[in-house]
Amino acid sequence: MIESENWVWFVEAKFKSDISKRTTTRETRDQILRNLDVGSNYAGVRPFHFTLLLTDTGRSKLGVDKVREYQDLNRVRRLLPHRADQARNLASVTLLEWRSIGALLERASQAEDPYEKLVSTRALEWMRKKGLA
């Protein structure tokens, strides 16, 4: 979770698995819908953004399908009838692949600032060890 006074962003990172089809408390609710419910509730009046971070779209078919379905924010709101606020602060549902982060870190590793260079290089090395970049 990354947040500011003005917004909240949840990132659900998947490595070698797809999302869960059901959650412990509500078997009819998948992992993304749960995150949308919990995250938008946590955000309160601030706009809430959700991103599913994947190794690649082929490895998480259910996750990709659900993100595309939930990009219709009105559909999500209908699936959360228990929310008195109707999850009005839900602002976006997106996909991101690890390789995009790797490309960003590759560029950042060329930074002039020594600290930026160090941090981005270490993160990129970690991603390479995991086979993500």
N, CA, C and O atoms as a GROMACS GRO file, in nm:
protein
  532
    1MET      N    1   0.084  -0.116   0.000
    1MET     CA    2   0.000   0.000   0.000
    1MET      C    3   0.089   0.123   0.000
    1MET      O    4   0.186   0.132   0.075
    2ILE      N    5   0.054   0.216  -0.084
    2ILE     CA    6   0.118   0.346  -0.089
    2ILE      C    7   0.006   0.447  -0.070
    2ILE      O    8  -0.099   0.437  -0.134
    3GLU      N    9   0.028   0.545   0.017
    3GLU     CA   10  -0.079   0.641   0.040
    3GLU      C   11  -0.024   0.780   0.064
    3GLU      O   12   0.092   0.799   0.101
    4SER      N   13  -0.110   0.876   0.044
    4SER     CA   14  -0.080   1.015   0.075
    4SER      C   15  -0.204   1.071   0.145
    4SER      O   16  -0.301   0.999   0.170
    5GLU      N   17  -0.199   1.198   0.175
    5GLU     CA   18  -0.317   1.262   0.233
    5GLU      C   19  -0.432   1.266   0.133
    5GLU      O   20  -0.548   1.281   0.172
    6ASN      N   21  -0.400   1.253   0.003
    6ASN     CA   22  -0.499   1.274  -0.102
    6ASN      C   23  -0.545   1.148  -0.175
    6ASN      O   24  -0.642   1.154  -0.250
    7TRP      N   25  -0.479   1.034  -0.156
    7TRP     CA   26  -0.516   0.912  -0.229
    7TRP      C   27  -0.453   0.789  -0.162
    7TRP      O   28  -0.362   0.802  -0.080
    8VAL      N   29  -0.504   0.671  -0.197
    8VAL     CA   30  -0.451   0.543  -0.150
    8VAL      C   31  -0.437   0.451  -0.271
    8VAL      O   32  -0.525   0.447  -0.358
    9TRP      N   33  -0.325   0.378  -0.276
    9TRP     CA   34  -0.300   0.284  -0.387
    9TRP      C   35  -0.260   0.149  -0.328
    9TRP      O   36  -0.158   0.138  -0.260
   10PHE      N   37  -0.340   0.046  -0.354
   10PHE     CA   38  -0.307  -0.091  -0.318
   10PHE      C   39  -0.246  -0.158  -0.440
   10PHE      O   40  -0.296  -0.144  -0.551
   11VAL      N   41  -0.137  -0.231  -0.419
   11VAL     CA   42  -0.077  -0.313  -0.524
   11VAL      C   43  -0.074  -0.456  -0.472
   11VAL      O   44  -0.008  -0.486  -0.372
   12GLU      N   45  -0.144  -0.545  -0.540
   12GLU     CA   46  -0.142  -0.688  -0.508
   12GLU      C   47  -0.041  -0.751  -0.601
   12GLU      O   48  -0.064  -0.759  -0.722
   13ALA      N   49   0.072  -0.796  -0.547
   13ALA     CA   50   0.180  -0.853  -0.629
   13ALA      C   51   0.169  -1.006  -0.631
   13ALA      O   52   0.163  -1.070  -0.526
   14LYS      N   53   0.167  -1.061  -0.750
   14LYS     CA   54   0.165  -1.207  -0.767
   14LYS      C   55   0.297  -1.246  -0.832
   14LYS      O   56   0.347  -1.178  -0.922
   15PHE      N   57   0.353  -1.358  -0.786
   15PHE     CA   58   0.481  -1.403  -0.840
   15PHE      C   59   0.461  -1.526  -0.928
   15PHE      O   60   0.477  -1.518  -1.050
   16LYS      N   61   0.428  -1.636  -0.870
   16LYS     CA   62   0.413  -1.759  -0.948
   16LYS      C   63   0.272  -1.817  -0.939
   16LYS      O   64   0.252  -1.935  -0.969
   17SER      N   65   0.176  -1.736  -0.898
   17SER     CA   66   0.041  -1.789  -0.883
   17SER      C   67  -0.060  -1.688  -0.935
   17SER      O   68  -0.030  -1.571  -0.959
   18ASP      N   69  -0.181  -1.739  -0.952
   18ASP     CA   70  -0.293  -1.654  -0.992
   18ASP      C   71  -0.362  -1.606  -0.865
   18ASP      O   72  -0.322  -1.644  -0.754
   19ILE      N   73  -0.463  -1.524  -0.880
   19ILE     CA   74  -0.538  -1.477  -0.764
   19ILE      C   75  -0.621  -1.591  -0.707
   19ILE      O   76  -0.645  -1.691  -0.775
   20SER      N   77  -0.665  -1.575  -0.584
   20SER     CA   78  -0.754  -1.673  -0.521
   20SER      C   79  -0.896  -1.650  -0.570
   20SER      O   80  -0.942  -1.536  -0.582
   21LYS      N   81  -0.966  -1.759  -0.598
   21LYS     CA   82  -1.104  -1.750  -0.647
   21LYS      C   83  -1.203  -1.717  -0.537
   21LYS      O   84  -1.312  -1.666  -0.564
   22ARG      N   85  -1.166  -1.745  -0.414
   22ARG     CA   86  -1.256  -1.717  -0.301
   22ARG      C   87  -1.174  -1.674  -0.181
   22ARG      O   88  -1.054  -1.702  -0.172
   23THR      N   89  -1.240  -1.604  -0.090
   23THR     CA   90  -1.174  -1.560   0.032
   23THR      C   91  -1.232  -1.634   0.152
   23THR      O   92  -1.337  -1.697   0.141
   24THR      N   93  -1.163  -1.627   0.263
   24THR     CA   94  -1.203  -1.702   0.382
   24THR      C   95  -1.340  -1.660   0.434
   24THR      O   96  -1.423  -1.744   0.467
   25THR      N   97  -1.364  -1.530   0.442
   25THR     CA   98  -1.489  -1.485   0.503
   25THR      C   99  -1.608  -1.486   0.408
   25THR      O  100  -1.722  -1.501   0.451
   26ARG      N  101  -1.582  -1.472   0.278
   26ARG     CA  102  -1.690  -1.475   0.178
   26ARG      C  103  -1.645  -1.559   0.060
   26ARG      O  104  -1.565  -1.514  -0.023
   27GLU      N  105  -1.695  -1.680   0.053
   27GLU     CA  106  -1.651  -1.773  -0.051
   27GLU      C  107  -1.690  -1.731  -0.192
   27GLU      O  108  -1.632  -1.780  -0.289
   28THR      N  109  -1.786  -1.641  -0.205
   28THR     CA  110  -1.829  -1.596  -0.337
   28THR      C  111  -1.747  -1.476  -0.386
   28THR      O  112  -1.769  -1.427  -0.497
   29ARG      N  113  -1.654  -1.429  -0.304
   29ARG     CA  114  -1.577  -1.310  -0.338
   29ARG      C  115  -1.433  -1.349  -0.367
   29ARG      O  116  -1.370  -1.417  -0.286
   30ASP      N  117  -1.380  -1.308  -0.482
   30ASP     CA  118  -1.242  -1.339  -0.518
   30ASP      C  119  -1.146  -1.240  -0.450
   30ASP      O  120  -1.188  -1.142  -0.388
   31GLN      N  121  -1.017  -1.268  -0.463
   31GLN     CA  122  -0.914  -1.190  -0.397
   31GLN      C  123  -0.913  -1.042  -0.438
   31GLN      O  124  -0.891  -0.955  -0.355
   32ILE      N  125  -0.937  -1.015  -0.564
   32ILE     CA  126  -0.935  -0.876  -0.609
   32ILE      C  127  -1.056  -0.800  -0.555
   32ILE      O  128  -1.041  -0.688  -0.507
   33LEU      N  129  -1.174  -0.859  -0.563
   33LEU     CA  130  -1.292  -0.792  -0.511
   33LEU      C  131  -1.276  -0.764  -0.361
   33LEU      O  132  -1.318  -0.659  -0.312
   34ARG      N  133  -1.216  -0.857  -0.289
   34ARG     CA  134  -1.190  -0.835  -0.146
   34ARG      C  135  -1.098  -0.714  -0.128
   34ARG      O  136  -1.125  -0.627  -0.045
   35ASN      N  137  -0.990  -0.708  -0.206
   35ASN     CA  138  -0.898  -0.594  -0.197
   35ASN      C  139  -0.967  -0.462  -0.231
   35ASN      O  140  -0.940  -0.360  -0.168
   36LEU      N  141  -1.054  -0.465  -0.329
   36LEU     CA  142  -1.127  -0.343  -0.366
   36LEU      C  143  -1.218  -0.299  -0.252
   36LEU      O  144  -1.229  -0.180  -0.223
   37ASP      N  145  -1.283  -0.394  -0.188
   37ASP     CA  146  -1.372  -0.363  -0.077
   37ASP      C  147  -1.292  -0.310   0.043
   37ASP      O  148  -1.321  -0.202   0.095
   38VAL      N  149  -1.193  -0.385   0.086
   38VAL     CA  150  -1.114  -0.348   0.204
   38VAL      C  151  -1.036  -0.219   0.179
   38VAL      O  152  -1.033  -0.130   0.264
   39GLY      N  153  -0.974  -0.209   0.062
   39GLY     CA  154  -0.893  -0.091   0.031
   39GLY      C  155  -0.974   0.036   0.020
   39GLY      O  156  -0.934   0.140   0.072
   40SER      N  157  -1.088   0.029  -0.048
   40SER     CA  158  -1.167   0.150  -0.062
   40SER      C  159  -1.228   0.190   0.072
   40SER      O  160  -1.247   0.309   0.098
   41ASN      N  161  -1.259   0.092   0.155
   41ASN     CA  162  -1.307   0.124   0.289
   41ASN      C  163  -1.197   0.192   0.371
   41ASN      O  164  -1.222   0.291   0.440
   42TYR      N  165  -1.076   0.139   0.363
   42TYR     CA  166  -0.962   0.198   0.434
   42TYR      C  167  -0.937   0.341   0.388
   42TYR      O  168  -0.908   0.429   0.469
   43ALA      N  169  -0.947   0.365   0.258
   43ALA     CA  170  -0.917   0.496   0.202
   43ALA      C  171  -1.013   0.604   0.250
   43ALA      O  172  -0.979   0.722   0.250
   44GLY      N  173  -1.131   0.565   0.291
   44GLY     CA  174  -1.228   0.663   0.340
   44GLY      C  175  -1.276   0.753   0.227
   44GLY      O  176  -1.332   0.705   0.128
   45VAL      N  177  -1.255   0.883   0.240
   45VAL     CA  178  -1.301   0.976   0.136
   45VAL      C  179  -1.195   0.998   0.028
   45VAL      O  180  -1.224   1.061  -0.074
   46ARG      N  181  -1.074   0.947   0.049
   46ARG     CA  182  -0.968   0.963  -0.051
   46ARG      C  183  -0.993   0.871  -0.170
   46ARG      O  184  -1.045   0.761  -0.152
   47PRO      N  185  -0.958   0.914  -0.291
   47PRO     CA  186  -0.967   0.824  -0.407
   47PRO      C  187  -0.882   0.699  -0.384
   47PRO      O  188  -0.770   0.708  -0.332
   48PHE      N  189  -0.936   0.584  -0.422
   48PHE     CA  190  -0.868   0.456  -0.404
   48PHE      C  191  -0.834   0.396  -0.540
   48PHE      O  192  -0.920   0.388  -0.628
   49HIS      N  193  -0.709   0.354  -0.554
   49HIS     CA  194  -0.660   0.292  -0.678
   49HIS      C  195  -0.609   0.152  -0.644
   49HIS      O  196  -0.551   0.130  -0.537
   50PHE      N  197  -0.632   0.058  -0.734
   50PHE     CA  198  -0.586  -0.080  -0.716
   50PHE      C  199  -0.512  -0.125  -0.840
   50PHE      O  200  -0.556  -0.101  -0.953
   51THR      N  201  -0.399  -0.192  -0.819
   51THR     CA  202  -0.323  -0.250  -0.930
   51THR      C  203  -0.288  -0.395  -0.897
   51THR      O  204  -0.245  -0.425  -0.786
   52LEU      N  205  -0.308  -0.483  -0.995
   52LEU     CA  206  -0.262  -0.621  -0.985
   52LEU      C  207  -0.128  -0.629  -1.059
   52LEU      O  208  -0.123  -0.605  -1.180
   53LEU      N  209  -0.022  -0.662  -0.986
   53LEU     CA  210   0.113  -0.672  -1.041
   53LEU      C  211   0.142  -0.819  -1.070
   53LEU      O  212   0.141  -0.902  -0.979
   54LEU      N  213   0.169  -0.850  -1.197
   54LEU     CA  214   0.185  -0.989  -1.243
   54LEU      C  215   0.320  -1.014  -1.307
   54LEU      O  216   0.384  -0.923  -1.360
   55THR      N  217   0.363  -1.140  -1.302
   55THR     CA  218   0.482  -1.180  -1.376
   55THR      C  219   0.457  -1.163  -1.525
   55THR      O  220   0.537  -1.101  -1.596
   56ASP      N  221   0.346  -1.217  -1.572
   56ASP     CA  222   0.299  -1.193  -1.708
   56ASP      C  223   0.151  -1.229  -1.714
   56ASP      O  224   0.102  -1.308  -1.633
   57THR      N  225   0.083  -1.172  -1.809
   57THR     CA  226  -0.062  -1.191  -1.816
   57THR      C  227  -0.102  -1.336  -1.844
   57THR      O  228  -0.211  -1.378  -1.806
   58GLY      N  229  -0.016  -1.413  -1.908
   58GLY     CA  230  -0.046  -1.553  -1.936
   58GLY      C  231  -0.044  -1.641  -1.812
   58GLY      O  232  -0.106  -1.748  -1.812
   59ARG      N  233   0.025  -1.598  -1.709
   59ARG     CA  234   0.038  -1.677  -1.588
   59ARG      C  235  -0.076  -1.652  -1.488
   59ARG      O  236  -0.090  -1.727  -1.391
   60SER      N  237  -0.154  -1.551  -1.512
   60SER     CA  238  -0.261  -1.515  -1.418
   60SER      C  239  -0.389  -1.484  -1.494
   60SER      O  240  -0.440  -1.372  -1.490
   61LYS      N  241  -0.440  -1.584  -1.564
   61LYS     CA  242  -0.558  -1.562  -1.647
   61LYS      C  243  -0.678  -1.512  -1.568
   61LYS      O  244  -0.744  -1.418  -1.610
   62LEU      N  245  -0.705  -1.574  -1.454
   62LEU     CA  246  -0.819  -1.530  -1.373
   62LEU      C  247  -0.799  -1.386  -1.326
   62LEU      O  248  -0.892  -1.306  -1.330
   63GLY      N  249  -0.678  -1.354  -1.281
   63GLY     CA  250  -0.650  -1.218  -1.236
   63GLY      C  251  -0.671  -1.116  -1.345
   63GLY      O  252  -0.732  -1.011  -1.321
   64VAL      N  253  -0.623  -1.145  -1.464
   64VAL     CA  254  -0.640  -1.055  -1.578
   64VAL      C  255  -0.788  -1.038  -1.610
   64VAL      O  256  -0.836  -0.927  -1.630
   65ASP      N  257  -0.861  -1.150  -1.614
   65ASP     CA  258  -1.005  -1.144  -1.644
   65ASP      C  259  -1.080  -1.061  -1.540
   65ASP      O  260  -1.166  -0.980  -1.575
   66LYS      N  261  -1.046  -1.080  -1.413
   66LYS     CA  262  -1.116  -1.007  -1.307
   66LYS      C  263  -1.081  -0.858  -1.309
   66LYS      O  264  -1.169  -0.774  -1.288
   67VAL      N  265  -0.955  -0.824  -1.334
   67VAL     CA  266  -0.919  -0.682  -1.343
   67VAL      C  267  -0.996  -0.617  -1.457
   67VAL      O  268  -1.050  -0.508  -1.441
   68ARG      N  269  -1.003  -0.683  -1.570
   68ARG     CA  270  -1.078  -0.626  -1.684
   68ARG      C  271  -1.226  -0.610  -1.649
   68ARG      O  272  -1.289  -0.510  -1.684
   69GLU      N  273  -1.281  -0.710  -1.580
   69GLU     CA  274  -1.421  -0.701  -1.538
   69GLU      C  275  -1.441  -0.585  -1.440
   69GLU      O  276  -1.538  -0.510  -1.451
   70TYR      N  277  -1.350  -0.572  -1.345
   70TYR     CA  278  -1.365  -0.471  -1.240
   70TYR      C  279  -1.322  -0.331  -1.282
   70TYR      O  280  -1.336  -0.235  -1.206
   71GLN      N  281  -1.270  -0.318  -1.402
   71GLN     CA  282  -1.243  -0.183  -1.452
   71GLN      C  283  -1.373  -0.106  -1.474
   71GLN      O  284  -1.374   0.016  -1.483
   72ASP      N  285  -1.483  -0.181  -1.484
   72ASP     CA  286  -1.616  -0.121  -1.482
   72ASP      C  287  -1.649  -0.094  -1.336
   72ASP      O  288  -1.702  -0.182  -1.267
   73LEU      N  289  -1.618   0.024  -1.288
   73LEU     CA  290  -1.630   0.057  -1.146
   73LEU      C  291  -1.774   0.046  -1.096
   73LEU      O  292  -1.797   0.015  -0.979
   74ASN      N  293  -1.871   0.072  -1.184
   74ASN     CA  294  -2.010   0.058  -1.143
   74ASN      C  295  -2.044  -0.089  -1.116
   74ASN      O  296  -2.125  -0.118  -1.027
   75ARG      N  297  -1.984  -0.180  -1.190
   75ARG     CA  298  -2.004  -0.323  -1.165
   75ARG      C  299  -1.951  -0.359  -1.026
   75ARG      O  300  -2.017  -0.431  -0.951
   76VAL      N  301  -1.833  -0.310  -0.993
   76VAL     CA  302  -1.775  -0.337  -0.861
   76VAL      C  303  -1.870  -0.287  -0.752
   76VAL      O  304  -1.897  -0.357  -0.654
   77ARG      N  305  -1.919  -0.167  -0.770
   77ARG     CA  306  -2.009  -0.108  -0.670
   77ARG      C  307  -2.135  -0.194  -0.651
   77ARG      O  308  -2.184  -0.208  -0.539
   78ARG      N  309  -2.186  -0.251  -0.760
   78ARG     CA  310  -2.303  -0.339  -0.749
   78ARG      C  311  -2.268  -0.469  -0.675
   78ARG      O  312  -2.355  -0.528  -0.611
   79LEU      N  313  -2.143  -0.512  -0.683
   79LEU     CA  314  -2.100  -0.635  -0.616
   79LEU      C  315  -2.068  -0.613  -0.469
   79LEU      O  316  -2.037  -0.708  -0.397
   80LEU      N  317  -2.076  -0.488  -0.424
   80LEU     CA  318  -2.050  -0.456  -0.284
   80LEU      C  319  -2.174  -0.391  -0.220
   80LEU      O  320  -2.166  -0.278  -0.171
   81PRO      N  321  -2.287  -0.462  -0.220
   81PRO     CA  322  -2.411  -0.401  -0.172
   81PRO      C  323  -2.408  -0.367  -0.022
   81PRO      O  324  -2.488  -0.286   0.024
   82HIS      N  325  -2.316  -0.428   0.053
   82HIS     CA  326  -2.308  -0.401   0.197
   82HIS      C  327  -2.241  -0.267   0.228
   82HIS      O  328  -2.243  -0.222   0.342
   83ARG      N  329  -2.184  -0.204   0.128
   83ARG     CA  330  -2.113  -0.077   0.149
   83ARG      C  331  -2.211   0.040   0.143
   83ARG      O  332  -2.264   0.072   0.036
   84ALA      N  333  -2.235   0.103   0.257
   84ALA     CA  334  -2.327   0.217   0.264
   84ALA      C  335  -2.279   0.333   0.177
   84ALA      O  336  -2.360   0.408   0.122
   85ASP      N  337  -2.146   0.347   0.164
   85ASP     CA  338  -2.091   0.457   0.083
   85ASP      C  339  -2.084   0.422  -0.066
   85ASP      O  340  -2.043   0.504  -0.147
   86GLN      N  341  -2.126   0.299  -0.100
   86GLN     CA  342  -2.126   0.250  -0.238
   86GLN      C  343  -1.988   0.255  -0.303
   86GLN      O  344  -1.977   0.260  -0.425
   87ALA      N  345  -1.883   0.253  -0.221
   87ALA     CA  346  -1.744   0.256  -0.271
   87ALA      C  347  -1.725   0.367  -0.374
   87ALA      O  348  -1.659   0.347  -0.476
   88ARG      N  349  -1.782   0.482  -0.346
   88ARG     CA  350  -1.775   0.596  -0.438
   88ARG      C  351  -1.631   0.642  -0.463
   88ARG      O  352  -1.603   0.703  -0.567
   89ASN      N  353  -1.540   0.613  -0.370
   89ASN     CA  354  -1.402   0.659  -0.385
   89ASN      C  355  -1.318   0.569  -0.476
   89ASN      O  356  -1.202   0.600  -0.503
   90LEU      N  357  -1.374   0.459  -0.523
   90LEU     CA  358  -1.302   0.370  -0.613
   90LEU      C  359  -1.270   0.444  -0.742
   90LEU      O  360  -1.361   0.485  -0.815
   91ALA      N  361  -1.140   0.462  -0.770
   91ALA     CA  362  -1.099   0.547  -0.882
   91ALA      C  363  -1.041   0.470  -1.000
   91ALA      O  364  -1.060   0.511  -1.114
   92SER      N  365  -0.970   0.358  -0.975
   92SER     CA  366  -0.912   0.284  -1.087
   92SER      C  367  -0.876   0.142  -1.046
   92SER      O  368  -0.846   0.114  -0.930
   93VAL      N  369  -0.879   0.052  -1.146
   93VAL     CA  370  -0.838  -0.087  -1.131
   93VAL      C  371  -0.752  -0.116  -1.253
   93VAL      O  372  -0.800  -0.109  -1.366
   94THR      N  373  -0.624  -0.149  -1.230
   94THR     CA  374  -0.530  -0.164  -1.341
   94THR      C  375  -0.442  -0.288  -1.327
   94THR      O  376  -0.434  -0.349  -1.220
   95LEU      N  377  -0.376  -0.322  -1.437
   95LEU     CA  378  -0.277  -0.430  -1.443
   95LEU      C  379  -0.138  -0.369  -1.463
   95LEU      O  380  -0.123  -0.264  -1.526
   96LEU      N  381  -0.038  -0.435  -1.407
   96LEU     CA  382   0.101  -0.396  -1.426
   96LEU      C  383   0.185  -0.522  -1.428
   96LEU      O  384   0.161  -0.613  -1.348
   97GLU      N  385   0.282  -0.529  -1.516
   97GLU     CA  386   0.371  -0.644  -1.521
   97GLU      C  387   0.507  -0.609  -1.461
   97GLU      O  388   0.554  -0.496  -1.474
   98TRP      N  389   0.568  -0.708  -1.396
   98TRP     CA  390   0.698  -0.688  -1.334
   98TRP      C  391   0.801  -0.634  -1.433
   98TRP      O  392   0.886  -0.553  -1.396
   99ARG      N  393   0.794  -0.677  -1.558
   99ARG     CA  394   0.894  -0.632  -1.655
   99ARG      C  395   0.888  -0.481  -1.677
   99ARG      O  396   0.989  -0.420  -1.712
  100SER      N  397   0.771  -0.420  -1.658
  100SER     CA  398   0.761  -0.275  -1.669
  100SER      C  399   0.837  -0.207  -1.555
  100SER      O  400   0.901  -0.104  -1.574
  101ILE      N  401   0.829  -0.267  -1.438
  101ILE     CA  402   0.905  -0.214  -1.325
  101ILE      C  403   1.054  -0.233  -1.350
  101ILE      O  404   1.135  -0.146  -1.319
  102GLY      N  405   1.090  -0.348  -1.408
  102GLY     CA  406   1.230  -0.373  -1.443
  102GLY      C  407   1.283  -0.270  -1.541
  102GLY      O  408   1.396  -0.222  -1.526
  103ALA      N  409   1.204  -0.235  -1.640
  103ALA     CA  410   1.246  -0.134  -1.739
  103ALA      C  411   1.265   0.002  -1.672
  103ALA      O  412   1.360   0.075  -1.702
  104LEU      N  413   1.176   0.034  -1.581
  104LEU     CA  414   1.188   0.160  -1.507
  104LEU      C  415   1.315   0.160  -1.421
  104LEU      O  416   1.388   0.260  -1.418
  105LEU      N  417   1.340   0.050  -1.351
  105LEU     CA  418   1.460   0.041  -1.268
  105LEU      C  419   1.588   0.043  -1.352
  105LEU      O  420   1.690   0.097  -1.309
  106GLU      N  421   1.581  -0.016  -1.471
  106GLU     CA  422   1.697  -0.013  -1.562
  106GLU      C  423   1.733   0.132  -1.595
  106GLU      O  424   1.850   0.169  -1.592
  107ARG      N  425   1.633   0.212  -1.626
  107ARG     CA  426   1.658   0.354  -1.655
  107ARG      C  427   1.707   0.427  -1.530
  107ARG      O  428   1.798   0.509  -1.537
  108ALA      N  429   1.645   0.396  -1.416
  108ALA     CA  430   1.683   0.463  -1.291
  108ALA      C  431   1.824   0.426  -1.248
  108ALA      O  432   1.891   0.505  -1.181
  109SER      N  433   1.870   0.308  -1.285
  109SER     CA  434   2.006   0.266  -1.248
  109SER      C  435   2.114   0.348  -1.319
  109SER      O  436   2.232   0.339  -1.285
  110GLN      N  437   2.074   0.428  -1.416
  110GLN     CA  438   2.167   0.517  -1.486
  110GLN      C  439   2.164   0.658  -1.428
  110GLN      O  440   2.226   0.750  -1.483
  111ALA      N  441   2.094   0.676  -1.317
  111ALA     CA  442   2.078   0.808  -1.256
  111ALA      C  443   2.212   0.866  -1.212
  111ALA      O  444   2.307   0.793  -1.182
  112GLU      N  445   2.218   0.996  -1.210
  112GLU     CA  446   2.339   1.063  -1.162
  112GLU      C  447   2.347   1.060  -1.010
  112GLU      O  448   2.457   1.051  -0.954
  113ASP      N  449   2.234   1.067  -0.943
  113ASP     CA  450   2.232   1.066  -0.798
  113ASP      C  451   2.278   0.929  -0.747
  113ASP      O  452   2.219   0.827  -0.784
  114PRO      N  453   2.383   0.924  -0.664
  114PRO     CA  454   2.438   0.795  -0.618
  114PRO      C  455   2.337   0.708  -0.543
  114PRO      O  456   2.336   0.586  -0.558
  115TYR      N  457   2.252   0.771  -0.462
  115TYR     CA  458   2.154   0.693  -0.387
  115TYR      C  459   2.050   0.633  -0.480
  115TYR      O  460   2.017   0.515  -0.466
  116GLU      N  461   1.997   0.710  -0.573
  116GLU     CA  462   1.900   0.658  -0.669
  116GLU      C  463   1.961   0.543  -0.748
  116GLU      O  464   1.896   0.442  -0.772
  117LYS      N  465   2.085   0.561  -0.788
  117LYS     CA  466   2.155   0.457  -0.865
  117LYS      C  467   2.170   0.329  -0.782
  117LYS      O  468   2.145   0.220  -0.832
  118LEU      N  469   2.210   0.344  -0.656
  118LEU     CA  470   2.228   0.229  -0.567
  118LEU      C  471   2.097   0.154  -0.545
  118LEU      O  472   2.091   0.032  -0.560
  119VAL      N  473   1.993   0.226  -0.509
  119VAL     CA  474   1.865   0.163  -0.478
  119VAL      C  475   1.806   0.094  -0.601
  119VAL      O  476   1.761  -0.021  -0.592
  120SER      N  477   1.807   0.161  -0.714
  120SER     CA  478   1.748   0.101  -0.835
  120SER      C  479   1.831  -0.018  -0.882
  120SER      O  480   1.775  -0.116  -0.930
  121THR      N  481   1.963  -0.010  -0.870
  121THR     CA  482   2.048  -0.122  -0.911
  121THR      C  483   2.024  -0.243  -0.822
  121THR      O  484   2.016  -0.356  -0.872
  122ARG      N  485   2.013  -0.222  -0.692
  122ARG     CA  486   1.985  -0.334  -0.600
  122ARG      C  487   1.849  -0.397  -0.628
  122ARG      O  488   1.836  -0.519  -0.630
  123ALA      N  489   1.749  -0.314  -0.651
  123ALA     CA  490   1.615  -0.367  -0.680
  123ALA      C  491   1.617  -0.445  -0.811
  123ALA      O  492   1.555  -0.551  -0.821
  124LEU      N  493   1.686  -0.394  -0.910
  124LEU     CA  494   1.696  -0.462  -1.039
  124LEU      C  495   1.769  -0.595  -1.025
  124LEU      O  496   1.729  -0.694  -1.087
  125GLU      N  497   1.874  -0.599  -0.946
  125GLU     CA  498   1.946  -0.724  -0.922
  125GLU      C  499   1.855  -0.827  -0.855
  125GLU      O  500   1.856  -0.944  -0.892
  126TRP      N  501   1.775  -0.783  -0.757
  126TRP     CA  502   1.681  -0.872  -0.690
  126TRP      C  503   1.581  -0.928  -0.791
  126TRP      O  504   1.552  -1.047  -0.791
  127MET      N  505   1.529  -0.840  -0.876
  127MET     CA  506   1.431  -0.885  -0.976
  127MET      C  507   1.494  -0.985  -1.072
  127MET      O  508   1.429  -1.083  -1.110
  128ARG      N  509   1.618  -0.963  -1.112
  128ARG     CA  510   1.686  -1.056  -1.203
  128ARG      C  511   1.705  -1.192  -1.137
  128ARG      O  512   1.688  -1.296  -1.202
  129LYS      N  513   1.742  -1.193  -1.010
  129LYS     CA  514   1.758  -1.320  -0.937
  129LYS      C  515   1.628  -1.398  -0.933
  129LYS      O  516   1.628  -1.522  -0.936
  130LYS      N  517   1.517  -1.327  -0.925
  130LYS     CA  518   1.384  -1.390  -0.921
  130LYS      C  519   1.330  -1.422  -1.059
  130LYS      O  520   1.225  -1.484  -1.072
  131GLY      N  521   1.403  -1.379  -1.163
  131GLY     CA  522   1.356  -1.402  -1.300
  131GLY      C  523   1.245  -1.307  -1.343
  131GLY      O  524   1.166  -1.341  -1.431
  132LEU      N  525   1.238  -1.190  -1.281
  132LEU     CA  526   1.132  -1.095  -1.310
  132LEU      C  527   1.175  -0.986  -1.407
  132LEU      O  528   1.090  -0.914  -1.461
  133ALA      N  529   1.303  -0.972  -1.429
  133ALA     CA  530   1.350  -0.866  -1.520
  133ALA      C  531   1.450  -0.922  -1.619
  133ALA      O  532   1.500  -0.848  -1.704
   0.00000   0.00000   0.00000
